[in-house]
Amino acid sequence: MDNRNQGGPILNGLPSQVPDIDPEETAEWLASLDGLIDEGGRTRARYVMLRMLERSRQKQIGVPSLTATDYVNTIGPENEPWFPGDEEVERRYRRWNRWNAAMLVHRAQRPGVEVGGHISTYASSATLYEVGLNHFFRGKDHPGGGDHIFYQGHASPGMYARAYLEGRMSAEQLDGFRQQQSHFIDGKPQGLPSYPHPHQLPDFWEHPTVSMGLGPMNAIAQAQFDKYLHNRGIKDTSQQQTWAFLGDGELDEPESRGMLHVAAFEELDNLNFVINCNLQRLDGPVRGNGKIMQELESYFRGAGWNVIKVVWGREWDALLAKDRDGALVNLMNTTPDGDYQTYKGESGGFVRDNFFGRDPRTKAMVEDYSDEQIWNLKRGGHDYRKVFAAYKAAMEHTGQPTVILVKTVKGYSLGPHFEARNATHQMKKLTVDDLKLARDHFQIPISDKELEDNPKLPPYYHPGVDAPEIKYMQERRAELGGYSPERRSTHIDLKMPSDKAYQAGRRGSGKQEIATTMGFVRVLKDLMREKDFGHRIVPIIPDEARTFGMDSFFPTAKIYNPHGQNYISVDRDLFLAYKEATDGQLLHVGINEAGATAALTAVGTSYATHGEPMIPFYIFYSMFGFQRTGDFFWAAGDQMARGFVLGATAGRTTLVAEGLQHGDGHSHVLASTYPSVVSYDPAFSYEIAHIVKDGIHRMYDPADERDSDVLYYITMYNEPMVQPAEPEDLDVEGVIKGLYLLKKGPDNGGPKVQLMASGVGVPWVLEAQELLDQDWGVSADVWSVTSWTELRRDGLDAENERLKNPESEPRTPYVTEKMAETEGPVIATSDYMRAVPDQIRQYVPSHFTSLGTDGYGISDTRPAARRYYLVDGPSVVTQALISLADTGKISIDKAAEAAEKYQLNDVRAGSSGSTEGAGA
């Protein structure tokens, strides 16, 4: 059944192409509105307009809500600005870009390589990028600062192709596409990554945009952070723009739309989304039965964005001007995307019959058009002037973020085998006939013989550096402030904090019982007070600051809000009153972990994007970090973000009353899979102080030669206990490397064991040390393991060094060296699953057993939970006795006696830890 005549999905927009039957009267109404704006301002004019809409509905005029408009361009031809460039020159090298981008992917399919790639995305969006690169996107050397461009991941071949024409990349480099380690130039691997990966091409790409959906949220966070820097007086970012290029299929990702309200509420008029609506996702139509542009217009407009649609090219202007009764606009409104896709896969005659032929009025409009003329009725995304008009309008719009919805053809200009085909996203190769068609379309001076002699390696095209088109291209980029994309990592130097800033953590809590989370907050508070350093700290908090004890920052550092605080706070008379300010230091993002991680990325890469180092301290429920927003952390690592990620209320048994949803027993397993994340599970606040100090120096001290592009993940607990002062002989190197001897066992003449623990597990093994001595005459040394993951990485590095150089003297892993002189079996535990301590099993030169909190979390008391998981002090004692029996030191009867003595099978007998503050 053909439902096209039943009406499209959205038909209540206001036509923008309807002829004006009384221009004089219209001009008077418009003049009245202009006068109202001049006299009363925008707010008054908006109020009056809303009242007019209200009255029109009361009078049943039928004025619709403006969530969607007709399927035509937002900017009519009479309102298009003058185009300042040389369109013909720009068209020529845009064609060369398209050819070279396609050849880059095609050549990467040569025998022995065949690494894949994507041709069709850039083919559809080349005009969108070229308009920006020639006229809008500012480079790093622009006086007002460089723009942030989030290039669509699958369009990366186009960016490489342009860099080739600009002289930034050679043909030899292009041939290394997706061969990063195996493609050698001058004896060194110089391949190109598949997508925008700053970590893998650090002088070129600035923002990663694959996986799908992360780009939109990260772009919003970037634009927000630019305003934050400006409002705090750290940098003038008033001229900098953020541009995010997205696909219409990508907008189905929840993350793509998840923060639109933030951009609207904060009036991020420095933010522009450009959505390439080629109507296709990876396998087929985005909305075969609907209209994705109309859907997105309604969605963005409803979210408070400024929406600009670029649907049709200039060839349609004359037809729309003749459409006095709206027949053509009606056809445009009611035709579903599936049909539009089919039209571009057929011919001009097919379009005449199946589109224009559906209404005698529209059929008459094109009766004098040849099939070729109908075929050349282009979509707006392939019309330079239409796209230029949209970009200019977006730049000039204030008070709202802008989304530009641009209709294109996927695989445009690549020939009938590619254009608008469902499989075009997966197509990597061109036949000889395809190559010839593309060459002719792009007007590339390459002969048939060159294509036929080696069709697997058709040549790239470059007219030479002295060609007028290349000089024009270079002049445009020079005027705009340099090349794009480009990443720079130079930044101003930071003055390191004084040792005094860390004293609050190092001196302990005296007699007061505090959680390590509060110990960290004390350290952070003093760091924020450091002159010439503290203002560079950016605390990032979802809606849990009070849970983490960070509400003390509210009245002093204040919460960032670009609108300030325009209400009377209910707790204004309290010492810890909630205070918002335009220059607030805290980024309090609400219940939005993904948005907070996007903010972490923007803040943590400021050293590169702005040359202004800012240090994020992102604190969250540990369960909701790497588990919930892990893809964002991976992107942050790709972008080489620096900063601190703080998993508060950590572990599976400290927030145990919250149950399964909050019981974190695996975040360190997840974090260990991120190469740039340095993970720590400290037990005491003095360990935290040293870890934070080490992280700051590693990231920003020029004298520190370690890799600086890291995130420090530190887990902290909500269980109050006396925080001991730093021991006088503390092994600081061990704290940083991951292991140090905390308390030597008593000299009681009995058998020896080694107890290892991290985080909140350290008190349990200290308890076990006493029980082993008092009840069983066993001497136990207690080791604080601040980082199981760093110990493992050190061991893996030693193994890899040996593998590459078998004849050299092997390096001993740190944990092996530290444990070499110890006596007795090792029992390792933590508040995490056994996989966490098991990371070092192969490097411990003794009998090794681990305990852990494997399984889902439960709701109960801390002592009961620790007994349930068999990680409490008596469980450690019993396992130590089992290990001594297994190594022939004692009889297994002792272990059985201990299990009965401590009632290990009864959770009610557990006593390790307190019950205070176990629920949030």
C-alpha positions in Angstrom: 0.0 0.0 0.0 1.3 3.4 -0.9 0.9 5.7 2.1 2.7 8.8 0.6 -0.5 10.7 0.0 -1.7 10.2 3.6 0.6 13.0 4.8 4.1 13.1 6.1 5.2 12.6 9.7 5.2 16.4 10.3 3.0 18.7 8.4 2.4 21.6 10.8 5.4 23.8 9.9 5.0 27.4 8.6 5.9 27.5 4.8 8.8 29.7 4.1 8.4 29.8 0.3 4.7 30.9 0.2 4.2 33.9 -2.1 3.4 37.3 -0.4 0.1 38.6 -1.7 0.5 42.0 0.0 4.2 42.9 0.5 3.4 46.4 1.6 1.3 45.2 4.5 3.8 42.6 5.4 6.6 45.2 5.5 4.5 47.3 7.9 4.1 44.3 10.3 7.8 43.6 10.1 8.6 47.3 10.7 6.4 47.2 13.8 8.3 44.2 15.1 11.6 46.0 14.5 10.3 49.0 16.4 9.2 46.8 19.3 12.7 45.3 19.5 14.4 48.7 19.3 12.2 50.2 22.0 11.5 47.3 24.3 14.4 44.9 23.7 14.5 41.2 22.8 12.8 40.1 26.0 9.8 42.4 25.5 9.5 41.4 21.8 9.6 37.7 22.7 6.8 38.2 25.2 4.6 40.1 22.7 5.2 37.4 20.1 4.2 34.7 22.4 1.0 36.5 23.4 0.3 37.0 19.6 0.7 33.2 19.1 -1.6 32.6 22.1 -4.3 34.9 20.7 -4.0 33.4 17.2 -4.8 30.0 18.7 -7.7 31.5 20.7 -9.1 32.8 17.4 -8.6 29.4 15.8 -6.3 30.7 13.0 -4.4 27.5 13.1 -0.9 28.8 13.7 1.1 25.7 14.6 3.9 25.5 17.2 7.2 26.0 15.5 8.8 22.7 16.3 9.1 21.9 12.6 8.9 23.8 9.4 8.3 22.8 5.8 10.9 20.6 4.1 12.7 23.5 2.5 15.7 25.6 3.3 15.5 27.8 6.4 17.3 30.6 4.5 15.5 31.6 1.4 17.6 32.7 -1.7 16.7 36.3 -1.2 18.4 36.2 2.2 21.6 34.4 1.2 24.7 36.5 1.9 27.3 37.4 -0.7 29.8 34.7 -1.2 33.3 36.1 -0.6 35.4 33.3 -2.2 36.3 32.1 -5.7 33.7 29.3 -6.0 35.2 27.9 -9.2 38.7 27.6 -7.7 37.4 26.1 -4.5 35.3 23.6 -6.5 38.4 22.5 -8.4 40.5 21.5 -5.4 37.4 20.1 -3.6 37.2 17.7 -6.5 40.9 16.8 -6.1 40.2 16.2 -2.4 37.4 13.8 -3.2 39.5 11.9 -5.7 42.5 11.6 -3.4 40.3 10.6 -0.4 38.7 7.8 -2.5 42.2 6.7 -3.8 43.6 6.6 -0.3 41.0 4.0 0.7 41.1 2.2 -2.6 44.9 1.9 -2.6 44.7 0.5 1.0 42.9 -2.5 -0.4 46.0 -3.5 -2.5 47.1 -7.2 -2.2 48.9 -7.9 1.1 47.3 -4.9 2.8 43.5 -4.8 2.5 42.9 -2.9 5.7 39.5 -1.4 4.9 38.3 2.1 5.2 35.4 4.3 4.3 34.9 6.2 1.1 31.2 7.3 1.0 31.0 9.5 4.2 33.5 12.0 3.0 32.1 12.0 -0.5 28.8 13.1 1.0 30.3 15.7 3.3 33.2 17.2 1.4 31.3 20.5 0.7 30.5 20.8 4.4 34.1 20.6 5.4 35.5 22.7 2.6 33.2 25.6 3.2 34.3 25.6 6.8 38.0 25.2 6.1 38.0 27.9 3.5 35.9 30.5 5.3 35.1 29.7 8.9 37.3 27.3 10.9 40.0 29.2 12.7 43.4 27.8 13.3 45.6 28.0 16.4 47.4 31.2 15.2 44.2 33.2 14.9 44.3 36.3 17.2 41.0 35.2 18.7 42.1 31.6 19.3 41.5 28.4 17.3 38.2 26.7 16.9 37.5 23.2 18.1 36.5 21.0 15.2 35.1 17.5 15.8 35.6 15.9 12.5 33.3 12.9 11.8 35.3 9.7 12.2 34.4 8.0 8.9 35.3 11.2 7.0 39.0 11.0 8.1 40.3 10.1 4.6 39.1 13.6 3.4 41.2 15.3 6.1 44.3 13.3 5.1 43.6 14.1 1.4 43.4 17.8 2.2 46.6 17.7 4.2 48.3 16.1 1.1 47.2 19.1 -1.1 48.4 21.5 1.7 51.8 19.8 1.7 51.4 18.5 5.3 51.4 14.9 4.2 53.1 13.0 1.4 51.7 10.4 -0.9 53.9 7.9 0.8 52.2 8.8 4.1 48.7 8.4 2.6 49.7 4.9 1.5 50.2 4.1 5.1 46.5 4.5 5.9 45.6 2.0 8.7 49.1 0.6 8.7 50.5 2.4 11.7 53.3 0.1 12.6 54.0 -1.8 9.4 54.3 1.1 7.0 57.9 2.5 7.1 59.2 5.7 5.8 62.9 6.5 6.2 63.2 3.5 8.5 60.4 4.5 10.9 56.8 3.4 11.1 54.7 6.3 9.8 51.3 5.0 9.1 48.0 6.9 9.5 45.3 5.9 12.0 41.9 4.9 10.7 40.0 7.7 12.5 40.6 10.9 14.4 42.9 9.5 17.1 45.0 12.2 18.8 46.9 9.6 20.7 48.1 8.0 17.5 48.7 11.2 15.5 49.3 13.8 18.2 50.3 16.7 16.0 47.2 16.4 13.7 44.0 15.2 15.3 42.7 17.1 18.3 39.3 15.5 19.2 38.4 11.8 18.9 34.9 11.2 17.5 34.7 7.4 17.2 32.8 5.7 19.0 29.6 7.1 17.7 27.7 9.5 19.9 30.7 10.6 22.0 31.5 13.5 19.8 28.2 15.4 20.4 28.6 15.2 24.2 32.3 16.0 24.2 31.6 19.0 21.8 29.0 20.4 24.2 31.4 20.0 27.1 34.2 21.7 25.1 32.0 24.7 24.3 30.8 24.8 28.0 34.4 24.7 29.2 35.4 27.6 26.8 32.7 29.7 28.4 33.9 28.5 31.9 37.5 29.7 31.1 36.2 33.0 29.9 33.9 33.6 32.8 36.6 32.8 35.3 39.0 35.2 33.6 41.6 32.6 32.8 41.4 33.0 29.0 39.5 35.2 26.5 37.6 32.6 24.5 34.9 34.9 23.2 35.8 34.4 19.6 36.3 30.6 19.6 33.7 28.3 18.2 33.1 24.6 18.5 32.0 22.7 15.5 30.8 19.1 15.6 30.2 17.1 12.5 27.8 14.3 13.0 25.9 11.7 11.0 22.1 11.5 11.0 22.3 7.8 11.9 24.6 8.7 14.8 21.8 10.8 16.3 20.1 7.5 17.3 22.8 7.0 19.9 21.4 8.1 23.3 24.6 10.0 24.0 24.1 12.1 20.8 21.0 13.8 22.3 21.7 13.3 25.9 23.1 16.8 26.7 21.2 19.0 24.3 19.5 20.6 27.3 22.8 21.7 28.8 23.8 23.5 25.7 20.5 25.3 25.5 20.3 26.2 29.2 23.8 27.6 29.2 23.2 29.5 25.9 26.2 28.0 24.2 26.2 30.2 21.1 29.8 29.2 20.6 28.6 25.7 19.6 27.5 24.5 16.2 26.4 21.0 15.2 26.5 20.2 11.5 24.5 17.0 10.9 25.2 15.3 7.6 21.7 14.0 6.7 22.5 11.6 3.9 19.5 9.6 5.1 21.6 6.5 5.5 23.0 4.7 8.5 25.5 1.9 8.1 23.1 -0.8 6.7 20.3 1.2 5.2 17.9 4.2 5.6 17.9 6.0 8.9 14.1 6.6 8.6 12.9 4.8 5.5 9.2 5.5 6.3 9.8 8.9 7.9 11.9 12.1 7.6 15.0 12.3 9.8 15.6 16.0 9.1 12.1 16.9 10.3 12.4 14.7 13.3 15.7 16.2 14.3 14.4 19.7 13.7 11.6 19.1 16.1 13.9 17.6 18.6 16.5 20.3 18.6 14.0 23.1 18.4 12.1 21.6 21.3 15.4 21.4 23.2 15.9 25.1 22.7 18.4 25.1 19.8 18.5 27.4 16.8 17.8 25.2 13.8 18.9 25.8 10.2 17.9 23.4 7.5 19.8 23.2 4.2 17.7 20.8 2.1 17.9 21.9 -1.5 20.5 23.3 -3.8 20.2 26.5 -5.9 18.8 24.5 -8.8 15.5 24.2 -6.9 15.1 27.9 -6.3 13.3 28.7 -9.6 10.9 25.8 -9.1 10.1 26.8 -5.5 9.5 30.4 -6.7 6.9 29.1 -9.2 5.2 27.0 -6.5 2.4 29.5 -5.8 -0.1 27.0 -4.5 2.4 24.9 -2.5 2.1 21.7 -4.5 5.9 21.2 -4.7 6.4 21.9 -1.0 3.6 19.5 -0.2 5.4 16.8 -2.3 8.6 17.6 -0.4 6.8 17.3 2.9 5.1 14.0 2.2 7.9 12.1 0.5 9.6 9.7 2.9 13.3 9.4 3.1 13.3 5.9 1.7 12.0 7.3 -1.6 14.5 10.2 -1.6 17.3 7.6 -1.3 15.8 5.6 -4.1 15.6 8.6 -6.4 19.4 9.2 -6.1 20.0 5.6 -7.0 18.0 5.8 -10.2 17.8 8.5 -12.9 16.3 11.8 -13.9 13.5 10.1 -15.8 12.7 8.0 -12.7 12.5 11.2 -10.6 10.3 12.9 -13.2 7.8 10.0 -13.1 7.9 9.0 -9.4 8.4 12.4 -7.7 7.1 15.3 -9.9 4.6 13.0 -11.6 2.7 12.4 -8.5 0.9 15.8 -8.9 -0.1 17.3 -12.3 0.9 20.8 -11.0 4.5 19.7 -10.2 4.7 17.6 -13.3 4.0 20.7 -15.3 6.7 22.6 -13.6 9.4 20.4 -15.1 7.9 19.6 -18.5 10.6 21.8 -20.1 13.4 20.1 -18.1 15.5 17.4 -19.6 16.1 14.2 -17.6 19.7 15.5 -17.1 18.4 18.8 -15.7 16.2 16.9 -13.3 19.0 14.7 -12.3 21.2 17.8 -11.6 18.6 19.2 -9.1 21.1 18.9 -6.2 20.6 18.5 -2.5 21.6 21.5 -0.3 24.7 19.9 1.2 26.4 19.9 -2.2 25.7 23.6 -2.8 28.6 25.8 -1.7 26.5 28.9 -1.4 23.7 27.3 0.6 26.1 25.8 3.1 28.0 29.1 3.4 24.8 30.9 4.1 24.0 28.5 6.9 27.4 28.7 8.5 27.4 32.5 8.4 23.9 32.6 10.0 25.1 30.2 12.7 28.1 32.3 13.5 26.0 35.4 13.8 23.3 33.8 16.0 23.5 34.6 19.7 21.9 33.2 22.8 21.5 29.6 21.6 23.5 26.8 20.2 22.9 26.1 16.5 22.3 22.9 14.6 22.6 22.9 10.9 20.7 20.0 9.2 22.2 19.4 5.8 20.8 17.0 3.2 23.3 15.1 1.2 23.8 11.9 -0.8 26.0 9.2 0.7 28.7 8.3 -1.9 28.0 11.5 -3.8 30.1 11.8 -7.0 31.5 8.3 -6.8 29.3 6.9 -9.5 26.1 4.8 -9.8 27.6 1.8 -7.9 28.2 4.0 -4.8 25.6 6.8 -4.7 22.8 6.2 -2.2 23.3 2.4 -2.2 22.5 0.6 1.1 25.9 -1.1 1.0 27.9 2.0 0.2 29.3 2.3 3.7 31.0 -1.1 3.4 32.3 -0.5 -0.2 36.1 0.0 -0.3 37.1 -0.6 -3.9 36.4 0.9 -7.3 36.4 -1.0 -10.5 38.3 0.3 -13.5 35.0 1.7 -14.9 34.3 3.3 -11.5 37.7 4.9 -11.6 37.2 6.3 -15.0 33.7 7.7 -14.2 35.1 9.3 -11.0 38.1 10.7 -12.8 35.8 12.2 -15.5 33.4 13.7 -12.9 36.3 15.2 -10.9 38.1 16.3 -14.1 41.3 14.8 -13.0 44.1 14.8 -15.7 44.9 11.1 -15.4 44.9 8.9 -18.6 43.0 5.7 -19.1 46.3 3.9 -19.5 47.4 5.0 -16.0 44.2 3.6 -14.5 44.3 0.4 -16.6 48.0 -0.4 -16.0 47.5 -0.8 -12.3 43.9 -0.4 -11.2 44.8 -1.4 -7.7 47.1 1.6 -7.4 45.6 4.5 -9.3 47.6 7.7 -8.7 46.8 10.5 -6.3 46.6 13.9 -7.9 48.5 17.1 -6.9 48.9 20.0 -9.4 52.1 21.2 -7.8 52.7 23.7 -5.0 52.8 26.6 -7.4 49.4 25.9 -8.8 47.0 28.9 -8.3 44.5 26.6 -6.6 47.0 25.4 -4.0 48.2 29.0 -3.4 44.6 30.1 -2.9 44.0 27.2 -0.5 47.1 28.1 1.5 46.1 31.8 1.6 42.7 30.9 3.0 44.1 28.9 5.8 46.8 31.5 6.6 44.1 34.2 6.9 42.1 31.9 9.2 45.1 31.3 11.5 46.7 28.1 10.3 45.9 24.5 9.4 43.0 22.4 10.7 43.0 19.8 12.1 46.1 20.5 14.2 47.0 19.7 17.7 49.6 21.5 19.8 50.8 20.4 23.2 52.8 23.5 24.2 51.4 25.3 27.2 52.4 27.7 29.9 54.4 26.3 32.8 52.7 25.6 36.1 54.2 26.5 39.5 54.2 23.2 41.5 52.4 23.3 44.9 54.5 23.6 48.0 55.0 20.6 50.3 52.7 22.4 52.8 49.7 21.8 50.5 50.0 18.0 51.3 50.4 18.3 55.0 46.8 17.8 55.9 46.9 14.3 54.5 50.3 13.4 55.8 49.7 14.3 59.4 46.7 12.1 59.8 43.5 12.8 61.6 44.6 12.6 65.3 41.9 11.0 67.3 39.2 11.8 64.9 37.7 9.0 62.7 37.4 10.1 59.1 37.0 8.2 55.8 39.7 8.4 53.2 37.3 10.4 51.0 37.4 13.1 53.7 41.2 12.8 53.9 41.4 13.5 50.2 39.0 16.5 50.5 41.3 18.0 53.0 44.3 17.7 50.7 42.3 19.1 47.8 41.1 22.1 49.8 44.7 23.0 50.6 45.8 22.6 47.0 43.0 24.9 45.9 44.4 27.5 48.3 47.9 27.4 46.8 48.8 30.7 45.2 49.4 30.6 41.4 48.2 27.0 41.3 44.9 26.6 43.1 42.8 28.4 40.5 43.8 25.8 38.0 42.0 23.0 39.8 38.6 22.2 38.5 36.5 19.9 40.8 33.9 18.1 38.7 31.0 16.6 40.7 27.8 14.9 39.7 25.0 15.5 42.1 26.7 14.0 45.2 29.0 16.6 46.6 27.4 16.3 50.0 27.9 12.5 50.0 31.6 13.0 49.4 32.0 15.8 51.9 32.7 18.4 49.3 29.8 20.8 50.2 32.4 22.8 52.1 33.6 24.1 48.7 30.2 25.6 47.9 30.4 28.9 49.8 34.1 29.6 48.9 34.9 28.1 45.5 31.3 28.3 44.4 29.4 26.4 41.7 29.9 27.5 38.1 26.7 28.8 36.5 26.9 31.1 33.5 23.7 32.8 34.7 24.9 33.3 38.3 22.5 32.8 41.2 19.3 34.7 40.6 17.2 33.3 43.5 17.2 33.4 47.3 18.9 30.2 48.5 16.9 28.3 51.0 20.1 27.5 53.0 21.6 31.0 52.7 22.0 31.4 56.4 23.9 28.1 56.8 27.7 27.9 57.0 27.8 25.6 54.0 25.3 27.4 51.9 24.7 26.4 48.2 26.2 29.2 46.1 26.3 29.6 42.3 28.3 32.2 40.5 29.3 33.1 36.9 33.0 32.7 38.0 32.4 29.6 40.2 35.2 27.0 40.2 33.2 23.8 40.7 31.6 22.1 37.7 28.5 20.6 39.3 26.9 18.8 36.4 23.9 17.3 38.1 23.0 13.6 37.9 25.0 13.1 34.7 28.1 10.9 34.9 28.6 10.9 31.1 28.5 14.7 31.0 30.9 14.8 33.9 33.3 12.6 32.0 33.0 14.7 28.9 33.8 17.7 31.1 36.8 15.8 32.5 38.0 15.5 28.9 37.6 19.1 28.1 39.3 20.3 31.2 42.0 17.7 31.1 43.0 18.6 27.6 43.0 22.3 28.1 46.8 22.2 28.1 46.6 21.3 24.4 43.4 22.9 23.2 44.1 26.3 24.9 47.7 26.1 26.1 46.3 26.6 29.6 46.8 23.7 31.9 43.8 23.0 34.1 43.6 20.0 36.4 40.3 18.2 36.7 39.4 16.3 39.9 36.4 14.3 38.9 34.8 12.6 41.9 32.0 10.1 41.6 30.5 6.9 43.0 33.2 4.4 42.1 30.6 2.0 40.7 29.4 4.6 38.2 32.8 5.4 36.6 34.4 2.9 34.3 31.4 0.7 34.3 28.8 3.4 33.3 30.9 5.8 31.2 33.9 3.7 30.2 33.7 4.6 26.5 34.2 8.3 27.5 37.2 7.5 29.6 38.7 5.6 26.6 38.1 8.7 24.4 39.7 10.9 27.2 42.7 8.6 27.0 42.7 8.9 23.2 42.7 12.7 23.6 45.5 12.5 26.1 43.6 14.0 28.9 45.4 14.6 32.2 43.9 14.8 35.6 42.4 12.8 38.5 39.5 10.4 38.5 38.3 9.7 42.1 36.2 6.7 42.8 34.5 7.6 46.1 32.4 5.3 48.3 34.6 2.6 46.8 34.6 -1.2 47.3 31.9 -3.8 47.6 31.5 -3.7 51.4 31.9 -0.1 52.5 28.7 1.2 51.0 27.1 -2.1 51.5 23.7 -0.9 52.6 23.1 0.5 49.1 23.2 -3.1 47.7 23.9 -4.6 44.3 23.6 -1.4 42.2 26.3 0.4 44.2 28.6 -2.4 45.3 31.9 -1.8 43.4 34.1 -4.8 43.4 35.4 -4.5 39.9 36.3 -0.9 39.0 40.0 -1.6 39.3 39.6 -4.5 36.9 38.0 -2.2 34.4 40.4 0.6 35.0 43.3 -1.7 34.4 42.3 -2.1 30.8 42.9 1.6 30.1 46.6 2.1 29.1 46.8 5.7 30.3 44.9 5.2 33.6 47.2 4.9 36.6 45.2 3.1 39.3 45.6 3.4 43.1 43.7 1.9 46.0 45.2 3.7 49.0 44.4 2.8 52.6 45.3 6.0 54.3 45.2 9.8 53.7 49.0 10.1 53.8 49.2 7.6 50.9 46.6 9.8 49.0 48.7 12.9 49.6 51.8 11.3 48.1 49.9 9.9 45.1 48.2 13.2 44.3 51.6 15.0 44.6 53.2 12.4 42.3 50.4 12.8 39.8 50.6 16.6 39.6 54.4 16.4 39.1 54.1 13.7 36.5 51.6 15.7 34.5 53.1 19.1 34.7 56.6 19.2 36.2 59.1 19.6 33.3 61.7 17.8 35.4 59.6 14.6 35.5 60.4 12.6 32.4 57.6 10.0 32.7 54.7 10.0 30.2 52.6 12.9 31.3 49.4 12.1 29.4 47.8 10.1 32.2 44.7 10.0 34.4 45.2 8.9 38.0 42.3 6.8 39.3 42.2 6.8 43.1 39.6 4.8 45.0 38.5 6.2 48.3 36.2 4.9 51.0 33.3 6.2 53.2 34.2 4.1 56.2 35.4 6.3 59.1 38.6 5.3 60.9 41.5 7.1 62.5 43.9 8.2 59.8 47.4 7.5 61.0 50.1 10.1 60.6 52.8 9.3 58.0 55.5 7.0 59.4 58.8 8.7 59.8 60.5 6.0 57.6 57.8 5.8 55.0 58.9 4.1 51.8 57.6 6.8 49.5 58.9 5.1 46.4 57.0 2.0 47.4 53.8 4.0 47.8 54.1 5.3 44.3 55.3 2.1 42.7 52.5 0.1 44.4 53.8 -1.8 47.5 55.6 -1.1 50.8 56.0 -2.8 54.1 53.5 -1.2 56.5 54.1 -3.2 59.7 56.5 -6.0 60.3 55.3 -9.0 62.2 56.2 -9.8 65.8 59.3 -11.8 66.6 57.5 -14.7 68.2 59.5 -17.5 66.8 56.5 -19.0 65.0 56.0 -19.6 61.3 55.9 -16.6 58.9 53.3 -15.3 56.5 53.0 -12.2 54.3 49.7 -10.4 54.3 49.0 -8.0 51.4 46.0 -5.7 51.2 44.9 -2.5 49.6 42.4 0.2 50.5 39.9 -0.5 53.2 41.3 -4.1 53.3 44.4 -3.0 55.2 42.6 -2.7 58.6 41.4 -6.3 58.1 44.9 -7.7 57.6 46.2 -5.6 60.6 43.4 -7.3 62.6 44.5 -10.6 61.2 48.1 -9.9 62.1 47.1 -9.5 65.8 44.9 -12.7 65.7 47.6 -14.8 64.1 50.1 -13.7 66.8 47.7 -14.0 69.8 45.7 -17.1 68.8 48.1 -19.1 66.7 51.7 -17.9 67.3 52.2 -17.0 63.7 54.2 -13.9 62.7 52.6 -11.9 59.8 54.2 -9.0 57.9 51.6 -6.5 56.6 52.1 -4.9 53.2 50.1 -2.0 51.9 49.5 -2.4 48.2 48.6 1.0 46.8 48.4 -0.3 43.2 48.0 -3.9 42.1 47.8 -2.6 38.5 51.0 -0.7 38.5 52.9 -3.7 40.0 51.5 -5.8 37.2 52.4 -3.3 34.5 56.0 -3.2 35.9 56.1 -7.0 35.7 54.8 -7.1 32.1 57.3 -4.5 31.1 60.1 -6.6 32.5 58.8 -9.6 30.6 58.6 -7.7 27.3 62.1 -6.4 27.7 63.3 -10.0 28.1 61.3 -11.1 25.1 62.9 -8.5 22.9 66.4 -9.0 24.3 66.7 -12.7 25.4 70.4 -12.5 26.0 70.4 -9.5 28.2 70.3 -9.6 31.9 66.6 -9.8 32.8 65.2 -7.0 35.0 63.5 -8.2 38.2 59.9 -6.9 38.6 59.5 -4.5 41.5 57.1 -6.8 43.5 59.4 -9.8 42.9 62.4 -7.8 44.3 60.5 -6.5 47.3 59.3 -10.0 48.2 62.5 -11.9 47.5 63.8 -11.9 51.0 60.5 -12.5 52.7 59.5 -15.8 54.4 56.3 -17.7 54.2 53.2 -17.8 51.9 51.4 -14.7 50.7 47.7 -14.0 51.3 46.4 -11.0 49.3 43.0 -9.3 49.8 41.1 -6.2 49.1 37.5 -5.0 48.9 37.5 -6.0 45.2 37.1 -9.3 43.4 40.0 -11.7 43.4 41.0 -10.7 39.9 42.4 -7.5 41.3 45.2 -9.0 43.6 45.5 -11.9 41.1 47.2 -9.4 38.7 50.5 -9.9 40.5 50.2 -13.6 41.2 52.9 -14.6 38.6 55.4 -12.1 40.0 55.2 -13.1 43.7 58.0 -15.6 44.4 56.1 -17.4 47.1 53.0 -19.5 47.6 50.2 -17.0 46.7 46.5 -17.0 47.6 44.0 -14.3 47.1 40.7 -13.4 48.8 38.1 -11.1 47.3 34.5 -9.9 47.1 33.4 -11.8 44.0 29.7 -11.8 43.2 27.0 -9.2 43.2 26.7 -6.7 46.1 24.3 -7.2 48.9 22.6 -5.0 51.4 23.7 -5.7 55.0 26.1 -4.4 57.6 29.8 -4.0 56.8 30.9 -6.8 59.2 28.3 -9.2 57.9 29.2 -8.5 54.3 32.9 -9.0 54.9 32.1 -12.3 56.6 29.8 -13.2 53.7 32.6 -12.6 51.1 35.2 -14.2 53.5 37.6 -11.2 53.4 37.4 -10.1 57.0 40.2 -10.5 59.6 39.3 -14.0 60.8 38.9 -15.1 57.1 42.4 -13.9 56.4 43.7 -15.7 59.5 42.1 -19.0 58.4 43.5 -18.6 54.8 46.9 -17.9 56.3 46.7 -21.1 58.3 45.6 -23.1 55.2 48.5 -21.7 53.2 51.0 -22.6 56.0 49.5 -26.1 56.0 49.8 -26.3 52.2 53.5 -25.4 52.4 54.1 -28.0 55.1 54.6 -25.6 58.0 51.7 -26.6 60.2 48.9 -29.2 60.3 45.6 -28.5 58.4 43.9 -29.2 61.7 44.8 -25.7 62.8 43.0 -24.1 59.9 39.9 -26.2 60.6 40.0 -25.2 64.3 40.2 -21.5 63.2 37.2 -21.8 60.9 35.2 -23.2 63.8 36.6 -20.8 66.3 35.7 -17.7 64.2 32.4 -19.2 63.0 33.2 -18.5 59.3 30.0 -20.0 58.2 27.9 -17.5 60.2 27.8 -14.0 58.8 26.4 -12.7 62.1 29.7 -13.5 63.7 31.5 -11.0 61.5 33.0 -8.0 63.3 35.6 -6.4 61.0 34.8 -2.7 60.4 32.2 -0.4 61.7 28.6 0.1 60.8 28.7 4.0 60.8 27.8 5.6 57.5 27.4 2.4 55.6 24.5 3.7 53.5 24.2 6.9 51.6 
